Amino acid sequence: MTTRRMLIGLIGANIQGSMSPALFADAFAAADIEGYYHLIDADRLPGRRVPELLQAMKTLGFAGANVTYPFKQEIIPLLDAVDPEAAQVGAVNTIAIAPDGRTTGYNFDRRGWRKSFEATFGGESAADKTVVQIGAGGAGRAVAYALMDLGVSTLVLHDLDTAKADALRSEIAANYTAARCRLAGDLERDIAGADGVVNATQVGMSGFPGNPVPVAGIKPQHWAADVIYTPMQTAFLKVAAARGARVLNGAGMCVYQAAEAFRLFTGVTPDVAQLHRAFAVAVAARDAAAVSAA
């Protein structure tokens, strides 16, 4: 029997800390597939644009790729087809490349974040609740629709780019009802009156220091979630935890979306519990390396 071979990638910027290579390596080994997960980091490829990177993957025979910041929306017009769920979200985080070069975009961030939330907090922590979300970009769009899936009664959106936040608000109103989504007014007051708050921006990630969330209104009854896992505890989550809130980082979102992408690329459903273990091992190794380097 011939061993299957497969080449997968990740397109993004500042992605050297990604855990996806470790997750895919573990899943490839379990499925007896000779696979390689290649980081296509725009920060390491100055001057290279997304169309060139996508064409290079086709030429090299990639079976597909994950897509991360800042290309989740930019890549859509370059694709031959977009899955309905990704089209609704308006962002793509996974591309399948057929042998003939045809590309199809998917969004597994939405279900990945939803499954992570359900596993950590339980769906009841969002159902009929008010949630404030900071960030309406590619990841933010996926999280917003995941929150709709979870049944939030009111989603309060904030983005420094007001037009971006308003566009997402309008789309949610069209897909659901206008009453379920509004723009933030006084962000600190909105957070104080909410049940949960999400950071769906890149701020707080290694290379993008800071905390975009006003934390004065966070109380022990809140839950606080971040899409970031590099580092595992952002400045936002540290403060939220110190104020007694339940916290969720982006690790579960990464694992669950990787499981969906792996199944798409290979036809094999990976063991999610094993992927969680592989993620933990990879993070421990990354953190130990950082301590040694320091």
Secondary structure, 3 states (H helix, E strand, C coil): CCCEEEEEEEEECCCCCCCHHHHHHHHHHHCCEEEEEEEEEHHHCCCCCHHHHHHHHHHHCCCEEEECCCCCCCCHHHCCEECHHHHHHCCCCEEEECCCCCEEEECCHHHHHHHHHHHHCCHHHCCCCEEEEECCCHHHHHHHHHHHHCCCCEEEEECCCHHHHHHHHHHHHHHCCHHHEEECCCHHHHHHCCCEEEECCCCCCCCCCCCCCCCCCCCCCCEEEECCCCCCCCHHHHHHHHCCCEEECCHHHHHHHHHHHHHHHHCCCCCHHHHHHHHHHHHHHHHHHHHHHC
